[in-house]
Amino acid sequence: MAEEKENTGAFAPLSEVAVVSMEPTVAEPQVDEYGRTYATGKRKDAVARVWIKPGKGTITVNNREITTYFARPALRMIVNQPLAAVQRGTEYDVICTVGGGGLSGQAGAVRHGISKALVLREPDLRKTLKSGGFLTRDSRVVERKKYGKKKARRSFQFSKR
């Protein structure tokens, strides 16, 4: 009879190795009981809570239309960028609440939140939105004021006499 040798090495015998599937996992859409998808977007000090649901393409910010909340066309363009990049401008209604920071930071936060919600709703859009830079959180924030300075880096005017 052949005697079995005791395994003292660092590797497990082949009979104990777990088999790992090489098939890619398919992400499923995350939708709540009301048919909405939720995501949070951030930019500077602004935080936006964004819900998207199938609809006609209306965007509501803090219970107001986008045209009244973001009066400047540049800010409306920033908010609409992710929907335009994936040609979904008229397919989803966007409802968001945003607070903190100024209007520019809030528009960036809403854009970030819409992008994240679109990826959660349709995982196939991730590549397009990622290559457009919409999923990356812009981490630039205002530098703090230092003592002995007028602002963060601005010194007081120097007088020789």
C-alpha positions as a Markdown table, in Angstrom:
| # | Residue | x | y | z |
|---|---|---|---|---|
| 1 | Met | 0.0 | 0.0 | 0.0 |
| 2 | Ala | 1.1 | 3.5 | -0.8 |
| 3 | Glu | 1.4 | 5.7 | 2.2 |
| 4 | Glu | 0.0 | 9.3 | 1.9 |
| 5 | Lys | 2.6 | 11.9 | 2.7 |
| 6 | Glu | 1.5 | 14.7 | 5.0 |
| 7 | Asn | 1.4 | 18.1 | 3.3 |
| 8 | Thr | 3.8 | 20.4 | 5.2 |
| 9 | Gly | 4.3 | 22.9 | 2.4 |
| 10 | Ala | 2.7 | 26.3 | 2.0 |
| 11 | Phe | 0.5 | 25.3 | -0.9 |
| 12 | Ala | -2.7 | 23.3 | -0.7 |
| 13 | Pro | -3.1 | 20.2 | -2.8 |
| 14 | Leu | -5.0 | 20.6 | -6.0 |
| 15 | Ser | -8.0 | 18.8 | -4.6 |
| 16 | Glu | -8.5 | 21.6 | -2.1 |
| 17 | Val | -8.1 | 24.6 | -4.4 |
| 18 | Ala | -11.2 | 26.6 | -5.0 |
| 19 | Val | -12.3 | 27.0 | -8.6 |
| 20 | Val | -12.7 | 30.7 | -9.7 |
| 21 | Ser | -15.0 | 31.5 | -12.6 |
| 22 | Met | -13.4 | 33.9 | -15.2 |
| 23 | Glu | -16.8 | 35.2 | -16.4 |
| 24 | Pro | -17.3 | 38.9 | -15.7 |
| 25 | Thr | -20.0 | 39.7 | -13.2 |
| 26 | Val | -22.9 | 41.7 | -14.6 |
| 27 | Ala | -24.0 | 44.6 | -12.4 |
| 28 | Glu | -27.7 | 44.8 | -12.0 |
| 29 | Pro | -29.6 | 48.1 | -12.0 |
| 30 | Gln | -30.4 | 49.5 | -8.5 |
| 31 | Val | -34.0 | 50.7 | -8.5 |
| 32 | Asp | -36.1 | 51.3 | -5.4 |
| 33 | Glu | -39.8 | 50.4 | -5.0 |
| 34 | Tyr | -40.8 | 53.7 | -6.6 |
| 35 | Gly | -38.8 | 53.1 | -9.7 |
| 36 | Arg | -36.1 | 55.7 | -8.7 |
| 37 | Thr | -32.3 | 55.4 | -8.5 |
| 38 | Tyr | -30.5 | 57.4 | -5.9 |
| 39 | Ala | -26.9 | 58.8 | -5.8 |
| 40 | Thr | -24.9 | 61.5 | -3.9 |
| 41 | Gly | -22.7 | 64.0 | -5.7 |
| 42 | Lys | -20.1 | 66.3 | -4.2 |
| 43 | Arg | -18.1 | 69.3 | -5.4 |
| 44 | Lys | -16.3 | 71.8 | -3.1 |
| 45 | Asp | -18.6 | 72.3 | -0.1 |
| 46 | Ala | -21.8 | 71.4 | -2.0 |
| 47 | Val | -23.6 | 68.0 | -1.6 |
| 48 | Ala | -26.3 | 67.0 | -3.9 |
| 49 | Arg | -28.8 | 64.1 | -3.3 |
| 50 | Val | -30.1 | 63.0 | -6.7 |
| 51 | Trp | -32.9 | 60.7 | -7.7 |
| 52 | Ile | -33.6 | 59.8 | -11.4 |
| 53 | Lys | -36.6 | 58.0 | -12.7 |
| 54 | Pro | -38.1 | 57.4 | -16.2 |
| 55 | Gly | -39.9 | 60.5 | -17.5 |
| 56 | Lys | -39.8 | 63.3 | -20.0 |
| 57 | Gly | -36.5 | 64.9 | -19.1 |
| 58 | Thr | -37.5 | 67.5 | -16.5 |
| 59 | Ile | -34.9 | 68.5 | -13.9 |
| 60 | Thr | -36.0 | 69.8 | -10.5 |
| 61 | Val | -33.5 | 71.3 | -8.1 |
| 62 | Asn | -34.7 | 72.1 | -4.5 |
| 63 | Asn | -38.4 | 72.0 | -5.7 |
| 64 | Arg | -37.7 | 74.5 | -8.4 |
| 65 | Glu | -37.2 | 74.2 | -12.2 |
| 66 | Ile | -33.6 | 74.2 | -13.3 |
| 67 | Thr | -34.1 | 77.4 | -15.3 |
| 68 | Thr | -35.0 | 79.3 | -12.1 |
| 69 | Tyr | -32.5 | 77.7 | -9.7 |
| 70 | Phe | -29.5 | 77.8 | -12.1 |
| 71 | Ala | -30.2 | 81.0 | -14.0 |
| 72 | Arg | -26.9 | 81.2 | -15.8 |
| 73 | Pro | -26.8 | 79.0 | -19.0 |
| 74 | Ala | -23.3 | 77.8 | -18.2 |
| 75 | Leu | -24.5 | 76.2 | -14.9 |
| 76 | Arg | -27.4 | 74.5 | -16.7 |
| 77 | Met | -25.0 | 73.2 | -19.3 |
| 78 | Ile | -22.8 | 71.7 | -16.5 |
| 79 | Val | -25.8 | 69.9 | -15.0 |
| 80 | Asn | -27.0 | 68.6 | -18.4 |
| 81 | Gln | -23.5 | 67.3 | -19.5 |
| 82 | Pro | -23.8 | 63.7 | -18.3 |
| 83 | Leu | -27.3 | 63.2 | -19.8 |
| 84 | Ala | -26.1 | 64.7 | -23.1 |
| 85 | Ala | -23.0 | 62.5 | -23.2 |
| 86 | Val | -25.1 | 59.3 | -23.1 |
| 87 | Gln | -28.1 | 60.7 | -25.1 |
| 88 | Arg | -30.6 | 60.3 | -22.3 |
| 89 | Gly | -31.7 | 63.9 | -22.0 |
| 90 | Thr | -35.4 | 63.1 | -22.6 |
| 91 | Glu | -35.6 | 59.7 | -20.9 |
| 92 | Tyr | -35.2 | 60.5 | -17.2 |
| 93 | Asp | -36.7 | 63.0 | -14.8 |
| 94 | Val | -34.1 | 64.3 | -12.3 |
| 95 | Ile | -35.1 | 65.4 | -8.8 |
| 96 | Cys | -32.3 | 66.7 | -6.5 |
| 97 | Thr | -31.8 | 68.5 | -3.3 |
| 98 | Val | -28.5 | 70.4 | -3.0 |
| 99 | Gly | -27.0 | 72.4 | -0.2 |
| 100 | Gly | -23.7 | 74.0 | 0.8 |
| 101 | Gly | -21.3 | 76.0 | -1.2 |
| 102 | Gly | -22.2 | 78.4 | -4.0 |
| 103 | Leu | -24.0 | 77.9 | -7.3 |
| 104 | Ser | -21.0 | 76.7 | -9.2 |
| 105 | Gly | -20.1 | 74.0 | -6.7 |
| 106 | Gln | -23.8 | 73.0 | -6.5 |
| 107 | Ala | -24.0 | 72.6 | -10.3 |
| 108 | Gly | -20.9 | 70.4 | -10.2 |
| 109 | Ala | -22.4 | 68.4 | -7.3 |
| 110 | Val | -25.6 | 67.8 | -9.2 |
| 111 | Arg | -23.6 | 66.7 | -12.3 |
| 112 | His | -21.6 | 64.3 | -10.2 |
| 113 | Gly | -24.8 | 62.9 | -8.7 |
| 114 | Ile | -26.6 | 62.5 | -12.0 |
| 115 | Ser | -23.6 | 60.6 | -13.4 |
| 116 | Lys | -23.4 | 58.2 | -10.5 |
| 117 | Ala | -27.2 | 57.6 | -10.6 |
| 118 | Leu | -27.0 | 56.9 | -14.3 |
| 119 | Val | -24.3 | 54.3 | -13.8 |
| 120 | Leu | -26.3 | 52.6 | -11.0 |
| 121 | Arg | -29.4 | 52.6 | -13.3 |
| 122 | Glu | -27.6 | 51.5 | -16.5 |
| 123 | Pro | -24.2 | 49.9 | -15.7 |
| 124 | Asp | -23.4 | 49.8 | -19.4 |
| 125 | Leu | -23.0 | 53.6 | -19.4 |
| 126 | Arg | -20.0 | 53.5 | -17.0 |
| 127 | Lys | -17.4 | 53.4 | -19.7 |
| 128 | Thr | -18.8 | 56.5 | -21.5 |
| 129 | Leu | -19.2 | 58.5 | -18.3 |
| 130 | Lys | -15.8 | 57.5 | -16.9 |
| 131 | Ser | -14.0 | 58.5 | -20.1 |
| 132 | Gly | -15.8 | 61.8 | -20.0 |
| 133 | Gly | -14.6 | 62.4 | -16.4 |
| 134 | Phe | -18.1 | 62.7 | -14.9 |
| 135 | Leu | -17.6 | 59.9 | -12.3 |
| 136 | Thr | -14.5 | 61.4 | -10.7 |
| 137 | Arg | -15.2 | 63.6 | -7.7 |
| 138 | Asp | -13.4 | 66.9 | -8.1 |
| 139 | Ser | -11.5 | 67.0 | -4.9 |
| 140 | Arg | -10.2 | 70.6 | -5.2 |
| 141 | Val | -11.4 | 72.7 | -2.2 |
| 142 | Val | -10.5 | 76.3 | -1.0 |
| 143 | Glu | -7.2 | 76.6 | 0.7 |
| 144 | Arg | -7.4 | 77.8 | 4.3 |
| 145 | Lys | -6.3 | 81.2 | 5.4 |
| 146 | Lys | -2.9 | 81.4 | 7.1 |
| 147 | Tyr | -2.0 | 83.6 | 10.0 |
| 148 | Gly | 0.2 | 86.6 | 9.1 |
| 149 | Lys | -1.3 | 86.6 | 5.6 |
| 150 | Lys | -4.2 | 88.5 | 4.1 |
| 151 | Lys | -5.7 | 85.4 | 2.5 |
| 152 | Ala | -4.4 | 81.9 | 1.9 |
| 153 | Arg | -1.2 | 83.1 | 0.2 |
| 154 | Arg | -1.6 | 86.8 | -0.4 |
| 155 | Ser | 0.7 | 88.9 | 1.9 |
| 156 | Phe | 0.1 | 92.4 | 3.1 |
| 157 | Gln | 1.6 | 95.1 | 1.0 |
| 158 | Phe | 5.2 | 95.6 | 1.8 |
| 159 | Ser | 6.4 | 99.2 | 2.5 |
| 160 | Lys | 10.1 | 99.9 | 2.5 |
| 161 | Arg | 9.7 | 103.3 | 4.2 |
